[in-house]
Amino acid sequence: MVVSALGKIATDSVAALGRLTCFCLRAFANIASGGTLPSRIVRNTYEIGVRCLPVICIVAVFTGLVLGLQGHYVLSRFGASGMLGTLVSLSLCRELAPVLAAIMMAGQAGTALAAELGIQRSTEQIDAFELMGISAEGYLVGPRLVVACFVFPVLTALFVLVGVSGGWLSGCVLLHQDANGYWAAIHEAIKPSDIFECLLKALVFGILTIALCSFQGFHSHLSGEAGARSVSVATVRGVVFSSIAILAADYLITAFLL
Amino acid sequence: MIEVPLANPPTETVTPLLEVRLLRKGFGSKQVLRDVNFTVPRGGIVSILGRSGTGKSVLLRCIVGLHDADSGDIFFHGINVSEPGQRIQLRNASSYVFQHNALFDSATVLENMLLPLQAQGILPAEQQRDKAMELLRRMELEDASNRFPAELSGGMQKRLAVARALVTDPKVVFFDEPTAGLDPIRRNAVFEMIARLQKERGFTAVVVTHDVQEAIIVSSKIVWLDEGYVLFTGSAQEFASHPEPKFSQFRDNLEALRQSLR
C-alpha cells in the first residue's frame, strides 16, 4: 500500500516534470509567434526586473544590516571581528543573495505572472491566441523565460552590492569597525568561483521561478477549481512550488559545486 | 424589433461549407453532445438555438478545436478537419467571437487588431496597420485605438471583438452568445451589426444565441439543439411556424410569462 502510494507520487512527479519541460521547450521554440518579440522582451523586463527593484534593494539592505550586526557580535567572541567583510560578502554571494532575491521575485513577479496568466485563461484570452494561430506559450511565456535569464542574475548581483553596503553600515558606521579592513576583507574573500556560483544559482532560480509560476497560471483551468478560485489556486501553487524548487535547487547546486 | 433585411439566402452548393457528422462529446459521465448532425451552407447566417446547458457553446468549441470531440467528424470544404493536421484548414479560414470578447487586456485596441494580422503574416507591417485602422474607423473605434480594452464601454468592447474577428477576412465567423448580458437595445445593435457586416463582407456566420426572435429575423438557417441532440434544422421561416411546443415556448416566452402569472 505504502510502496504503491510512493510509486504513484514518484511517477506523478516525473510526469509533471516532463510536462513542465515540454511547456518550457514549446515556449522557447515558439517565442517569435505573433511577432513584436523585442517589445515583449522590453515590457517583461520592466514587469519582472524594474518593478522588483525596490523590494530587492529593501530586503538586501536589511539582510546586510542584520549580517553586519550578528557577524560583529559572533566574530567578536572569537576575536575575529576583522573577518566581518569576509563573512558578509561570502554569505551573501554564495547563498543569501541568490536565494532571497529569487524568493522575493517569486513573491512579486511570480505571483503577478501566475495571476495574469490565470485570468487570461479564465477569460478565454489564451483560447483566443490559439484560435488566431499564435502559440500562447511562445507569445506569453517565452519572452518571460528569456527575461528571467538576465534579470535574475542582474538583480542578484545588485542584492550582493546593496547587502555588503548594509553590512558596512551596521558593522563600520554603527559599530565602529575599521571600514578599510571591511572592504579589504571583501576584496580578498570573493573569488571568481563565488561569483560564478552566485550567478549560476540566480539563473537556475530565475528559470525555475518563471517556469513554475507560468505553468501554474497557464494551466489554472486544470486545477480543479473554476473562475477566481482557479486564479488564486494557481497563484498560491506558483509561489509555493517555486520557493520549494529554489531551496531544493540551491542544495543541489551547492552540493555539486563544493 | 430590429429593422434589418433578411440575410442573403445561402448559396446552394453540392458541398456545404461546414458539415458536422455524428459529433459526440461528454465531460465525465455527462454526455453533452449526442450524434449531432447539421450542415452550414456557404453565405448567410446560421443560428444555433436551444435552452441553456444544451451544449451549444460546447458544440462551437468542438467545431473550432477548443474541445476535442469524443467521436464524429467535421468537414470544412469537404475536408475532414477533425483529422490530425487538418484542423489548421478551418482555423486559417475562420474567426471566433467569444461570449465575453476575450480581448487581450494588456494590449491596446490597435494591438488587439494587429495580432491576428501578424499571426497571418501575409501583409507587410504598414499595410497591416492601415487595414486595422480602416476597420476600426468603420466600427467607430478609431479614436480609441491607443486605449486599452478595459477603458472601453461594453458596446465598444463587443465592436472591437467583432472587428478583430473580421480583420483577417475570414470565410466563416463563429459567434458564441454575442448578446449575452446585453439590454434589448444593445442586443438589437449587435444582431444588426452581424447582419450588416455579413452582407457587406460575404462571410458565413454561425451564431450561438438564446435570442430566438432576433435569430429568426437575421438567420437564413436555424439549428435547434435539445439535450445534446439536434431537434430541428431548417429555414428561419420554417422554424417560426413550426408547431413543436419547445419552440413555441421560446418564441412566445412573454405570453407564457403572462399566462403563468394569471
Interface residues (C-beta under 8 A of the other chain):
Chain A: S33 G34 G35 T36 E116 I119 Q120 T123 E124 Q125 D127 A128 E130 L131 M132 G133 I134
Chain B: V64 G65 L66 I88 R91 N92 S94 S95 Y96 F98 Q99 H100 A102 L103 F104 D105 S106 E111 L115 P116 Q118 A119 Q120 G121
